Amino acid sequence: MVGSNGAPGAQERISALDGAAASIRGMRTYFLKRLLLIVPTLIGISVISFLIIHLAPGDPTALKFSDDQRTGNPEHIIRETRALYGLDDPLPVQYVRWLKRVFTLDFGVSLRDQRPVVDKLKERIPVSLKLSGISLVLAFLLAVPLGVYAAVRQHTVGERFTTVLLFAGYSLPSFWVATMAIVYLGGGDFWNVFPVYGLRSSGSETWPWWQQLQDEVWHLILPVACMTYYALAVLSRYMRTGMLETIRQDYVRTARAKGLTETRVIYRHALRNSVIPLVTLLADVFPALIGGSIVIETLFSIPGMGALSSEAVQSRDYPLLMGIFTVSAFLTLAGVLISDLLYTLVDPRIAYEKRAVV
Amino acid sequence: MKNERSSEGYWRILMRQFRRSRASLAALGIILVFFGIAAAADLIANDKPIIMKYRGEIFFPVLKDYAVRLGISRWQSQFQNVTFKEFTRSNFKEGDWARFAPIPYSPKEVSLSVARQNPSSQHWFGTDDLGRDVASRVVHGSRVSLSVGFVAVSIYLVIGLVVGALAGYYGGVPDIIASRLIEIMMTIPTFFLIITIVAFLPQSIFNIMLVIGVTNWPTIARLTRGEVLKAKSLEYVVAANALGASGLRTVFRHILPNTLAPVLVAATFGVASAILIESALSFLGFGVSESTASWGAMLLTARQLLPGYWWLTAFPGVAIFLTVLSYNLVGEGLRDAADPRLRG
């Protein structure tokens, strides 16, 4: 972490005010540099994904026609299709053509159903965003109090129990938990409590809004729970470590020594600094937010980005694959940048002019 | 040396600190047990007898099988293309005997007459839809999981250490290139990338190891780069340079050994996550072929038979959970041991 140790004293605060203008300037240069560096990164990402996808064996046109009985002479049709999509041009030519179109947000059409890739992404991203968004917000909201509890009540029975439970959750494969949830709660041989297919019941469009809402919440409970427990396990462990480090700091002892109540010491003084590691984690969490969870979405048949990725891979849908790669990478980069900005908001001690651009 | 404590080497201190955590020690024990099971899988679960006496001669069919598969030996003519269980039943006479493994089924032994059986004294963990013995498959599945974990992590450790060390030590252009590469790899959704490559390659366990290896090195590279940057200005590095050590020698002989502790911690957690990735891949049908006894592939079979047949889900799931949990506990123990702030 960058910055001085502990909170600044009165003297330092005055000089910090003097340095504020300089630091804003430093911050601006820092973010400008970061923005410029996005360009080579993005190009790199697109080149890498383009190469992987195009050098891979498995001809999309052959795959497209392999199960189609109507086409009498597949040889010649395959050749025509290849020409139509420009699959016969040299790779660099194909890449430049693709890059030019990407600038206008045109990723071409899906080889599978001829629909524009952008439309498909637009349809799927909100679904994943909703699913992952809800789980992440829940995880963050629960992780903070849990982490604080585990740190403050260290070595008590309750703390041991919570820590062990969270550690177990951290090692539990979510696809196994999801399978078990479907078996035991989703209408297997046991209880039939939750629906396990999609996000709403069929025919629910005609229901009154409150019934639709109830239906949707009902559908979301299992997938959200399966996604939340893991994120919660990860986040609360960070929170606990952050808190454990913070409550050993001198300024916390000072706060106690001047007679503040324990609640005030923990929640007003210590909490602020111990949340910082969680903020940095936001950047890591961002890809999952847009990319969705391939496992959970596939298992629960939720039409999000995760399920779309899996379909795209299975049908060797090159344009769709490229679209997913590029859009997720771009949004992830944006996420990293945003979390960097947030970082300065929660921790004003960070001086950007000193921070190397990496 | 009078003061023993101060002469203690770094790794010895690490081990002493590590031993203080009982949970981590127990986890290390579990890992060793799993390794034992994986190494001795053929002696624990096999459809061939470990040792048998036939017409006055002693045979070791399990060991013989190894030799045959290595190509250095051939089956005796009377054992060619025989099922040993059948053979012992029909050909054995007075004085002949065979000692089978505790689980006398091979992981690929299909027997439709006993399909989908509950756990029993015959089949400890029950049987799957093809009548394959679940216990035998769980035992042999440990080989897949453990080898994936180790090989994949070794691959990315090597890449990550070299890239990170060179970038950190030399700075400048190599660092810019390496850092961009790291950033590129970290922005690409890893699991999606793995699925894409694995789906395009022929289905094999080695390809999975390789793909996990080449997609996960950035974490190690970033970590190593940071550690090397920190160490670069320390006195012992300056001393090495002053003594005329070349750049490469300084990095790999002097700096890297001193930065290994955090890398080791990351690698231990990495084994856990590689095992999880392999089982998730197999579970989604992108991994090893279904006939291979892999815990993830077994869960895929179980999923296709849902709902019901709890034993098909429970046993491989518990195996994955226990293994991953153990590696995470060991990783945690190592991290705490390497953290001087927690040293008491």
Interface residues (C-beta under 8 A of the other chain):
Chain A: L37 P40 T41 G44 I45 I48 S49 I52 I53 A56 P57 G58 F167 A168 Y170 S171 L172 P173 F175 W176 T179 M180 I182 V183 G186 G187 G188 D189 F190 P287 G291 I294 V295 T298 L299 S309 S310 V313 Q314 R316 L321 I324 F325 S328 A329 T332 L333 V336 V358
Chain B: S179 R180 L181 E183 I184 T187 I188 P189 F191 F192 L193 I195 T196 I197 A199 F200 L201 A272 L276 S279 A280 F283 L284 F286 L299 A302 R303 L306 P307 G308 W310 T313 G317 I320 F321 V324 L325 N328 L329 E332
